[in-house]
Amino acid sequence: MPVLPRTFPLATVTLEDAAQRQFRLLECTAAHFEGPQLFEADAGVVPGLGRPRTTARVEAVIADYFGTEDAAFVQGAGTGAIRAALGAALSPGDPLLIHRAPVYRTTAVTLRGLGVRTTEADFNDRTALQRALESGAFPWAYVQHSRQRLADSYDPGEVLAACRAAGVRTVVDDNYAVMRVPASGVELGADASCFSLFKLHGPEGVGVVVGARDLIEHIRADNYSGGGQVQGHQALDALRALTHVPVLWALQSRVGAEIAERLGAGEVPGVAEVRIANAQDRCLLVRLDRPVARELPAVAARHGAAPYPVGSNSRYEIAPLVYRMSSSSLDDAPGLADWTVRINPMRAGADLVIEILRRSLHDLKG
């Protein structure tokens, strides 16, 4: 029987802090919108802007909120945002420093398509990271804020600070972390943060890059086609969603901690071990005392759980998620596949999640 490695979950914000973030987002909104404009949306490649006026206003709100020089909406959600930022920063054959860990599948496709030369360093090892940075071989580094390996322990802020001190610019994948952790990549000093607005209850397929003006201007120049623009109604939809996301995620983090404590105390027979982890999204890794992890999601779905994700905290996901571990996590720890599931409470309370798990494990005994 395998055991779960020790995990190092990223810090989260409290409910009170989340409420203050919500209020600050509305202050930024008021600074860039007149009241009626919040009910109006345009479309098209507006002369002089190259995108809808409404989209430009929402981009200004987001840049203001994150304290960055600029922001650009892109199509393709988080993957599209990462692709746009790396494409603006690098040319084929350019070197890129990355963490020594399984790369998220869609990011691997992006790196392959861009034709960059990646070199790995273990970001958990400060000496190894410093040695790579001091080589002078890398003008850019790519940092995933959420964990790539279950046992990853590096502090993203420390990694970014080391890069900055060495004169290495940084692009951060802030998917699954932004608006949940105390500070995003750009707030920690990165040149760009990339994330999906679909994962923040926004419309399908919309992502954003926030950060340095030179990078954002390059992204806009590359994305000059009218068909590639995020239209005004999509941008407004994303902004409306963002206003309640901080509070929702803070509540979800609190519920997850309660579930972990109760499962760890033995409340559900059949649970051998539990960890809070950022294995893509912040979730619970639940190791069972029998190898039934592959069967559990379908059984849990009969009791009201979601059997698979849509966007990992998208607007569609309200029921607790009971699902397999992520592909990148399994690449690193394949022996857990039969024994471990990940659980995200989504909008549910701890009581419902525990009851679904109890009933599902009881059914699998039959």
C-alpha positions as CSV (number, residue, x, y, z in Angstrom):
1,M,0.0,0.0,0.0
2,P,1.5,3.4,-1.0
3,V,1.6,6.4,1.3
4,L,1.0,10.0,0.4
5,P,4.1,12.2,0.4
6,R,4.2,15.2,2.7
7,T,2.7,18.2,0.9
8,F,3.3,21.9,1.3
9,P,0.0,23.7,0.5
10,L,0.1,27.3,-0.6
11,A,-1.1,29.8,1.9
12,T,-4.7,31.1,1.4
13,V,-6.5,34.2,2.4
14,T,-9.1,34.5,5.1
15,L,-12.7,35.3,4.5
16,E,-12.2,38.8,5.9
17,D,-9.2,39.4,3.6
18,A,-11.2,38.0,0.7
19,A,-14.0,40.5,1.4
20,Q,-11.5,43.3,1.4
21,R,-10.2,42.1,-2.0
22,Q,-13.7,42.1,-3.4
23,F,-14.2,45.7,-2.2
24,R,-10.9,46.8,-3.7
25,L,-11.8,45.2,-7.1
26,L,-15.0,47.4,-7.1
27,E,-12.9,50.4,-6.2
28,C,-10.7,49.7,-9.3
29,T,-13.9,49.2,-11.3
30,A,-15.3,52.6,-10.3
31,A,-12.0,54.2,-11.3
32,H,-12.4,53.0,-14.9
33,F,-16.1,52.8,-15.5
34,E,-19.0,55.2,-15.4
35,G,-22.1,53.5,-14.1
36,P,-24.0,53.1,-17.4
37,Q,-20.9,51.5,-19.1
38,L,-21.3,48.5,-16.8
39,F,-24.5,47.6,-18.7
40,E,-23.1,48.3,-22.1
41,A,-20.7,46.3,-24.3
42,D,-19.2,46.8,-27.7
43,A,-17.4,44.5,-30.1
44,G,-14.8,44.7,-32.8
45,V,-11.4,46.1,-33.6
46,V,-11.9,49.8,-32.5
47,P,-9.6,52.1,-34.4
48,G,-6.7,53.2,-32.1
49,L,-7.4,50.5,-29.6
50,G,-7.4,47.3,-31.7
51,R,-10.0,45.8,-29.4
52,P,-13.4,46.7,-28.0
53,R,-13.6,49.7,-25.7
54,T,-15.3,47.7,-23.0
55,T,-12.5,45.1,-23.1
56,A,-9.9,47.8,-22.8
57,R,-11.7,49.2,-19.7
58,V,-11.9,45.8,-18.0
59,E,-8.2,45.2,-18.8
60,A,-7.4,48.5,-17.1
61,V,-9.4,47.4,-14.1
62,I,-7.5,44.2,-13.8
63,A,-4.1,45.9,-14.3
64,D,-5.0,48.3,-11.6
65,Y,-6.2,45.6,-9.2
66,F,-2.9,43.6,-9.6
67,G,-0.8,46.7,-9.6
68,T,0.8,46.0,-13.0
69,E,1.5,48.2,-16.0
70,D,-1.0,46.5,-18.3
71,A,-3.2,43.5,-18.9
72,A,-4.5,41.7,-22.1
73,F,-7.4,39.4,-22.5
74,V,-6.8,36.4,-24.8
75,Q,-8.8,33.5,-26.1
76,G,-7.9,30.0,-25.1
77,A,-8.3,30.4,-21.3
78,G,-5.3,29.7,-19.1
79,T,-3.5,27.8,-21.8
80,G,-4.0,30.6,-24.3
81,A,-2.6,33.1,-21.8
82,I,0.5,31.1,-21.1
83,R,1.0,30.6,-24.9
84,A,0.6,34.3,-25.6
85,A,3.0,35.3,-22.9
86,L,5.7,32.8,-23.7
87,G,5.3,33.6,-27.4
88,A,5.8,37.3,-26.8
89,A,8.8,36.6,-24.6
90,L,10.7,34.0,-26.6
91,S,11.6,33.0,-30.1
92,P,12.2,29.5,-31.4
93,G,15.5,28.1,-30.0
94,D,15.6,30.5,-27.1
95,P,16.5,29.0,-23.7
96,L,14.0,28.8,-20.9
97,L,14.5,27.7,-17.3
98,I,11.8,25.6,-15.8
99,H,11.2,23.5,-12.7
100,R,12.4,19.9,-12.7
101,A,9.0,18.2,-12.6
102,P,6.4,16.8,-14.9
103,V,5.1,19.7,-17.0
104,Y,1.4,20.3,-17.2
105,R,0.2,18.6,-20.3
106,T,-1.1,21.7,-22.2
107,T,1.9,23.7,-21.2
108,A,4.2,20.9,-22.7
109,V,2.3,21.3,-26.0
110,T,2.9,25.1,-25.9
111,L,6.6,24.6,-25.2
112,R,6.9,22.1,-28.0
113,G,5.1,24.3,-30.4
114,L,7.2,27.4,-29.6
115,G,10.4,25.4,-30.1
116,V,12.1,26.8,-27.1
117,R,15.0,25.0,-25.4
118,T,14.1,24.2,-21.8
119,T,16.5,23.5,-19.1
120,E,15.4,22.1,-15.7
121,A,16.5,23.0,-12.3
122,D,15.0,21.8,-9.0
123,F,13.3,24.9,-7.6
124,N,13.0,23.1,-4.2
125,D,16.8,23.2,-4.1
126,R,17.9,26.8,-3.6
127,T,21.5,25.9,-4.5
128,A,20.6,24.2,-7.7
129,L,18.3,27.2,-8.7
130,Q,21.0,29.7,-7.9
131,R,23.6,27.7,-9.9
132,A,21.3,27.7,-12.9
133,L,20.6,31.4,-12.6
134,E,24.2,32.4,-12.2
135,S,25.1,30.5,-15.4
136,G,23.8,33.5,-17.3
137,A,22.2,31.2,-19.9
138,F,18.6,32.1,-19.3
139,P,17.0,35.5,-20.0
140,W,13.6,34.0,-19.0
141,A,12.3,31.5,-16.5
142,Y,8.8,29.9,-16.3
143,V,7.3,29.3,-12.8
144,Q,4.1,27.4,-12.1
145,H,2.6,28.9,-8.9
146,S,0.6,25.7,-8.1
147,R,2.5,22.6,-7.3
148,Q,3.8,20.4,-10.2
149,R,4.9,17.6,-7.9
150,L,3.0,16.6,-4.7
151,A,6.1,17.1,-2.6
152,D,7.1,20.5,-4.1
153,S,8.0,22.9,-1.3
154,Y,9.5,25.9,-2.9
155,D,8.2,29.4,-2.1
156,P,7.2,31.0,-5.4
157,G,8.1,34.4,-4.0
158,E,11.6,33.3,-3.2
159,V,12.1,31.7,-6.6
160,L,10.9,34.9,-8.3
161,A,13.2,37.1,-6.1
162,A,16.2,34.9,-7.0
163,C,15.4,35.2,-10.7
164,R,15.0,39.0,-10.4
165,A,18.3,39.4,-8.6
166,A,20.0,37.4,-11.4
167,G,18.4,39.6,-14.1
168,V,16.2,36.8,-15.3
169,R,12.7,37.8,-16.3
170,T,9.8,35.5,-15.4
171,V,6.4,34.3,-16.6
172,V,4.2,32.7,-14.0
173,D,1.4,30.2,-14.5
174,D,-1.1,31.5,-11.9
175,N,-3.9,29.1,-12.7
176,Y,-5.4,27.6,-9.6
177,A,-3.7,30.2,-7.4
178,V,-4.7,33.7,-8.3
179,M,-7.2,35.3,-6.0
180,R,-6.8,32.4,-3.6
181,V,-3.2,32.9,-2.4
182,P,-2.1,36.1,-0.7
183,A,-0.1,37.3,-3.7
184,S,0.0,36.3,-7.4
185,G,3.1,36.1,-9.4
186,V,3.1,39.7,-10.6
187,E,2.4,40.8,-7.1
188,L,5.5,38.9,-6.1
189,G,7.6,40.6,-8.8
190,A,7.1,38.5,-11.9
191,D,7.0,40.1,-15.3
192,A,3.8,38.4,-16.2
193,S,1.0,36.3,-14.6
194,C,-1.1,34.1,-16.8
195,F,-4.4,32.6,-15.8
196,S,-7.8,31.5,-16.9
197,L,-10.9,33.6,-16.2
198,F,-13.0,30.5,-16.9
199,K,-11.5,29.0,-13.7
200,L,-12.7,32.2,-12.0
201,H,-16.3,31.7,-13.0
202,G,-15.9,33.8,-16.1
203,P,-17.0,32.9,-19.7
204,E,-15.6,29.8,-21.5
205,G,-12.3,30.2,-23.3
206,V,-11.2,33.6,-21.8
207,G,-7.8,34.1,-20.3
208,V,-5.7,37.1,-19.3
209,V,-2.0,38.1,-19.1
210,V,-1.2,40.8,-16.6
211,G,2.2,42.3,-16.2
212,A,5.0,44.4,-17.9
213,R,3.9,46.8,-20.6
214,D,6.4,45.6,-23.2
215,L,5.2,42.0,-22.9
216,I,1.5,43.0,-23.1
217,E,2.1,45.3,-26.1
218,H,3.8,42.4,-27.9
219,I,0.8,40.1,-27.1
220,R,-1.6,42.7,-28.5
221,A,0.5,43.1,-31.6
222,D,0.5,39.4,-32.2
223,N,-3.3,39.2,-31.6
224,Y,-4.3,41.9,-34.1
225,S,-7.1,39.8,-35.8
226,G,-10.7,40.7,-35.0
227,G,-11.5,37.1,-34.6
228,G,-9.0,36.7,-31.8
229,Q,-10.3,39.5,-29.7
230,V,-12.2,39.0,-26.4
231,Q,-15.4,40.9,-27.1
232,G,-16.8,43.5,-24.7
233,H,-19.7,41.3,-23.4
234,Q,-17.1,38.5,-22.6
235,A,-14.9,41.0,-20.7
236,L,-17.8,42.4,-18.7
237,D,-19.0,38.8,-17.9
238,A,-15.5,38.1,-16.6
239,L,-15.4,41.2,-14.4
240,R,-18.8,40.4,-12.9
241,A,-17.6,36.9,-12.0
242,L,-14.4,38.2,-10.4
243,T,-16.3,40.3,-7.9
244,H,-17.4,37.3,-5.9
245,V,-14.6,34.8,-6.5
246,P,-12.3,35.8,-3.6
247,V,-15.0,35.2,-1.0
248,L,-16.1,31.9,-2.7
249,W,-12.5,30.6,-2.7
250,A,-11.8,31.6,0.8
251,L,-14.9,29.8,2.0
252,Q,-13.9,26.7,-0.1
253,S,-10.4,26.7,1.4
254,R,-12.0,26.8,4.9
255,V,-14.3,23.9,4.1
256,G,-11.5,21.9,2.7
257,A,-9.5,22.3,5.9
258,E,-12.5,21.1,8.0
259,I,-12.9,18.1,5.8
260,A,-9.2,17.2,6.1
261,E,-9.4,17.5,9.9
262,R,-12.5,15.3,10.1
263,L,-11.2,12.6,7.8
264,G,-7.9,12.6,9.6
265,A,-9.8,12.0,12.8
266,G,-11.3,8.8,11.3
267,E,-14.8,10.0,10.7
268,V,-15.2,7.9,7.4
269,P,-14.3,4.2,7.5
270,G,-12.2,3.3,4.5
271,V,-10.1,6.5,4.5
272,A,-6.4,5.7,5.4
273,E,-4.8,9.1,4.9
274,V,-5.6,12.6,3.8
275,R,-3.5,15.6,2.6
276,I,-4.4,19.1,1.6
277,A,-2.4,19.8,-1.6
278,N,-2.2,22.1,-4.6
279,A,-2.4,19.3,-7.1
280,Q,-3.6,21.5,-9.8
281,D,-6.4,23.2,-7.8
282,R,-6.3,23.3,-4.0
283,C,-7.9,20.0,-3.0
284,L,-7.9,17.0,-0.7
285,L,-5.9,13.9,-1.6
286,V,-7.6,11.0,0.0
287,R,-5.8,7.7,0.2
288,L,-8.1,4.7,0.7
289,D,-7.5,1.5,2.6
290,R,-8.4,-0.5,-0.5
291,P,-7.4,0.0,-4.2
292,V,-10.8,1.3,-5.3
293,A,-9.9,4.8,-6.3
294,R,-10.6,4.2,-10.0
295,E,-14.2,3.1,-9.2
296,L,-15.0,5.7,-6.6
297,P,-15.9,8.7,-8.8
298,A,-18.7,6.9,-10.6
299,V,-20.1,5.6,-7.3
300,A,-19.9,9.1,-5.7
301,A,-21.7,10.6,-8.7
302,R,-24.8,8.5,-7.8
303,H,-24.8,10.3,-4.5
304,G,-24.5,13.8,-6.0
305,A,-20.8,14.4,-6.6
306,A,-19.4,15.7,-9.8
307,P,-17.5,12.8,-11.5
308,Y,-15.1,15.0,-13.5
309,P,-14.1,18.6,-13.7
310,V,-15.2,21.2,-16.2
311,G,-12.7,24.0,-15.6
312,S,-11.7,23.4,-12.0
313,N,-13.8,26.0,-10.2
314,S,-15.7,27.1,-13.3
315,R,-19.2,28.5,-13.0
316,Y,-20.6,25.0,-13.9
317,E,-19.0,23.3,-10.9
318,I,-21.2,23.5,-7.8
319,A,-21.3,19.9,-6.5
320,P,-18.3,18.4,-4.7
321,L,-15.7,16.9,-7.1
322,V,-14.6,13.3,-6.5
323,Y,-12.0,12.5,-9.2
324,R,-8.7,10.9,-10.0
325,M,-5.5,12.7,-9.4
326,S,-4.2,15.0,-12.1
327,S,-2.2,13.5,-15.0
328,S,0.9,15.5,-14.0
329,S,0.6,14.3,-10.4
330,L,0.3,10.7,-11.6
331,D,3.3,11.1,-13.8
332,D,5.2,11.9,-10.7
333,A,3.5,9.3,-8.4
334,P,1.9,6.6,-10.6
335,G,1.6,4.1,-7.7
336,L,-1.2,6.3,-6.2
337,A,-3.6,5.8,-9.1
338,D,-5.5,2.9,-7.5
339,W,-5.5,4.2,-4.0
340,T,-6.0,7.9,-4.1
341,V,-8.7,10.3,-5.2
342,R,-8.8,14.1,-5.1
343,I,-11.8,15.9,-3.6
344,N,-12.7,19.5,-4.0
345,P,-15.8,20.6,-2.0
346,M,-16.6,23.3,-4.6
347,R,-19.7,25.1,-3.2
348,A,-20.7,22.4,-0.7
349,G,-20.1,22.2,3.0
350,A,-18.1,19.6,4.8
351,D,-21.1,17.6,5.9
352,L,-22.2,16.8,2.4
353,V,-18.7,15.9,1.2
354,I,-18.2,13.5,4.1
355,E,-21.6,11.9,3.7
356,I,-21.1,11.4,0.0
357,L,-17.7,9.8,0.7
358,R,-19.1,7.6,3.5
359,R,-22.0,6.3,1.3
360,S,-19.8,5.7,-1.7
361,L,-17.2,3.7,0.2
362,H,-20.0,1.7,1.9
363,D,-21.4,0.9,-1.6
364,L,-18.0,-0.3,-2.8
365,K,-17.9,-2.9,0.0
366,G,-21.0,-4.6,-1.3
